[in-house]
């Protein structure tokens, strides 16, 4: 009879430990969700498809959606963009205050790539030079 009580006590102890682990996991998950909610409220705007980050004057300073990450200046002009082409090739673009493209770094999926720079007159130079004209 004492052996039955010992196994019952062991079973009770294991159930209590499992209950403690479940409570701990629930608490950790709740804290993660709370932290995520605080971050979303702190950034002012959040959705499942885009994220806007505001500066202290409540201007959008960064915008992240399914087209990439855009960085904005205080007047709201896009100054930089990091994105992926439809084939998965990453590119980085920089714009001037008039939203003219000034430089672009493009990396192909095979590892090749190019850097394109535009002067103030809009004339572009590609590095390395291309044998075919750009569109």
N, C-alpha and C positions, 0 to 999 in steps of 0.2 A: 504494500500500500504506500509506503513512503516514496517509492520510485515513481508512482503515478503523480504524486504531488510535485516532485522535482521537475518532471517533464512539463507539467502544467505551469509551474513557475517560470521555467525557461521559455515556454511558448508565450506567456504573458509579457515577459521581459523583451522578447524579440518583437512582439506586436507594438509595445511601447516605443522601442527604438525606431521601428518603421514609421510610427506616427510622428515622432520627433523629426525624422528625416523629411517626411512629407511637409510638415509645418515649415521647416527651414527652407525647403525648395520653394514653397509658396511665398514665403517672405522675400526670398531673393528675387523671384520673378516679379513680385509686386514692386520691389525697389527699382528694378530695371525698367519696368513700365512707367513708374513715376518719374524716373530720371529722363526717360525719353519724352514724356509729356512736358516736363519742365523745359527741356531743350526746345521743343516745338513751340511752346508759348514764348520763350525767350527770343526766338528768332522771328516772332510775330506771325509768320505764315508757314503752314506746313500742309502738304497733301501727299497722298500716296504717289503722285506723278511728278511733283515738283517741290522745290524748296527755295524760299527766298530769305536772304539774310539782310537785315537792315543795319545801317550805321546808327550812331547816336542821334543824328538829326532825322532819323526815321526814313532815310533814303535807302532804296534797295542797292546794296553794294555787291551782292553776288546772287546769281540766279542759276539754279541747277535743275535741269529737266531731262527728258529723254533725248534732247538734241545736244547736250553737253553742259559745261560749266562756263558761265559768262561772268566777268568781273566788270563792274560799273564804276565810273567816277561819281563825284558828289552831284553832278548835274544829271545823272542817269544815263549818260552815254556809255555804250559798251566799249571797253578799252582792250579787253583780252578775251579770248575764247579758246577753250580746250574741248575737243570733241572727237568723234569717230566718224569716218566716212562710211557709206553703206557696206563696203567690203570689210570693215573692221579696222582699217588703217587709221592710226591716230594723227591728229594735226593740232597745231597751236598757232593762233593768229593774234596779231596786235594791231590795234586801230588808233588813228589820231583823234583829236577832239571833234573833227567833222565826220567821224565814222568812216573814214577812208582806210582801206586795208594798207598797212605799212610794211608788215612782214608776215611770213607764213613758213612754218616748219612742218613738212609733211613726211611721214614715215610709212612706206609701203609694208604690206604684210610679209613680203619676202626679205625684209631687212634693208632694202635700198631706201632712198629718200632724197629730198631736196630742200633747200632754203631759198625762199623768194623774198627779195627786198624791193620796195618801191621808193623812189625819191619824191621830193615835194611836188614835182611836175607830173607825177603819175607814171613815170617810166620804170618798168620792172627789170630786175636782173636776177637770173636764176643761178644758183650754185649747187651742184655742178651744172654747167651749161647743158641745155637740151639740144638734141639734133632735130627734134620735131617742135613746131611752134605750139605754144600753149593756147588753149581755147580762150 
